Amino acid sequence: MIKEKNLDEFSGEWILLFNDSIIDHSYNVEDMLKLAEEKYPEEKFPDATIKISKVLSGDFQLH
């Protein structure tokens, strides 16, 4: 299993998901965090499911 601290070692894009729909993407995780805070503040969407995930690209092997 890839741990969060190791994700920066792999190339790929970060995606912002809102209720299981892709909203936006970026190579910069800070952009996704900022966008999530701006578009989906907790007080306005208390029951929403907001996720930020990385889609890995390229060849890699898990050990």
NUFI-41989 format. One record per residue: z, y, x of N, C-alpha, C in turn; chain; residue in one letter; residue number from 1. Coordinates in steps of 0.2 Angstrom, whole numbers, plus 5000, padded with zeros to 4 digits. Layout:
N
Z  Y  X  Z  Y  X  Z  Y  X  A  A  NUM
...
END
This chain:
63
5000  4994  5004  5000  5000  5000  5000  5006  5004  A  M  1
4996  5011  5003  4996  5017  5006  5001  5022  5004  A  I  2
5005  5024  5009  5011  5029  5007  5008  5036  5007  A  K  3
5011  5040  5003  5009  5047  5002  5008  5051  5009  A  E  4
5013  5050  5013  5013  5053  5020  5006  5051  5024  A  K  5
5003  5046  5022  4998  5043  5026  4991  5046  5023  A  N  6
4991  5049  5017  4985  5050  5014  4981  5055  5018  A  L  7
4984  5060  5021  4980  5065  5025  4976  5062  5031  A  D  8
4977  5055  5033  4974  5052  5038  4967  5050  5035  A  E  9
4966  5049  5029  4960  5047  5026  4956  5053  5023  A  F  10
4949  5053  5023  4945  5058  5021  4944  5057  5013  A  S  11
4943  5062  5009  4942  5061  5002  4944  5068  4999  A  G  12
4943  5068  4992  4944  5074  4988  4950  5073  4984  A  E  13
4954  5078  4983  4960  5078  4978  4957  5080  4971  A  W  14
4959  5077  4966  4957  5078  4959  4963  5080  4955  A  I  15
4962  5084  4950  4967  5086  4945  4966  5083  4939  A  L  16
4971  5079  4936  4970  5075  4930  4975  5078  4925  A  L  17
4972  5079  4919  4976  5082  4913  4975  5077  4907  A  F  18
4980  5073  4905  4980  5068  4900  4974  5064  4901  A  N  19
4973  5061  4907  4968  5056  4910  4961  5059  4910  A  D  20
4960  5065  4910  4954  5068  4910  4953  5072  4917  A  S  21
4948  5072  4921  4947  5075  4927  4946  5083  4925  A  I  22
4950  5087  4928  4949  5094  4926  4946  5098  4932  A  I  23
4947  5096  4938  4945  5100  4944  4945  5095  4950  A  D  24
4942  5097  4956  4943  5093  4962  4942  5098  4968  A  H  25
4945  5096  4974  4945  5100  4980  4947  5096  4986  A  S  26
4945  5098  4992  4947  5095  4998  4954  5097  5000  A  Y  27
4957  5102  4996  4963  5105  4998  4968  5104  4993  A  N  28
4973  5100  4994  4978  5098  4989  4982  5105  4987  A  V  29
4983  5110  4991  4986  5116  4989  4983  5119  4983  A  E  30
4976  5119  4983  4972  5122  4978  4973  5118  4971  A  D  31
4974  5112  4972  4975  5108  4966  4982  5109  4963  A  M  32
4987  5110  4967  4994  5111  4965  4994  5118  4962  A  L  33
4991  5123  4965  4991  5130  4962  4987  5130  4955  A  K  34
4982  5127  4955  4978  5126  4948  4982  5123  4943  A  L  35
4986  5118  4945  4990  5114  4940  4995  5119  4937  A  A  36
4999  5122  4942  5004  5127  4940  5001  5133  4935  A  E  37
4995  5135  4937  4992  5141  4933  4990  5138  4926  A  E  38
4986  5133  4926  4983  5131  4920  4988  5127  4915  A  K  39
4993  5123  4918  4997  5119  4914  5004  5120  4915  A  Y  40
5007  5126  4914  5014  5127  4915  5018  5123  4911  A  P  41
5024  5120  4913  5028  5115  4910  5030  5118  4903  A  E  42
5032  5124  4903  5035  5127  4897  5029  5127  4891  A  E  43
5023  5127  4893  5018  5127  4888  5015  5120  4886  A  K  44
5016  5116  4891  5014  5109  4890  5019  5104  4892  A  F  45
5025  5104  4888  5030  5100  4891  5029  5092  4890  A  P  46
5025  5090  4886  5024  5083  4885  5017  5081  4888  A  D  47
5014  5085  4892  5007  5083  4895  5008  5079  4901  A  A  48
5003  5075  4903  5003  5071  4909  4998  5074  4914  A  T  49
5001  5077  4919  4997  5081  4924  4998  5077  4930  A  I  50
4992  5075  4933  4992  5071  4940  4988  5074  4945  A  K  51
4990  5073  4951  4985  5075  4956  4984  5069  4961  A  I  52
4978  5067  4962  4977  5061  4965  4971  5062  4971  A  S  53
4971  5057  4975  4966  5058  4981  4961  5052  4980  A  K  54
4955  5054  4980  4950  5049  4979  4947  5048  4987  A  V  55
4948  5042  4989  4947  5041  4996  4939  5040  4997  A  L  56
4936  5042  5003  4930  5041  5004  4929  5037  5011  A  S  57
4924  5034  5013  4922  5031  5019  4925  5024  5019  A  G  58
4925  5021  5025  4927  5015  5027  4934  5015  5029  A  D  59
4938  5011  5027  4945  5010  5029  4947  5003  5028  A  F  60
4952  5000  5031  4955  4994  5030  4963  4995  5029  A  Q  61
4966  4991  5024  4973  4992  5023  4976  4985  5027  A  L  62
4981  4986  5030  4985  4981  5033  4991  4980  5030  A  H  63
END
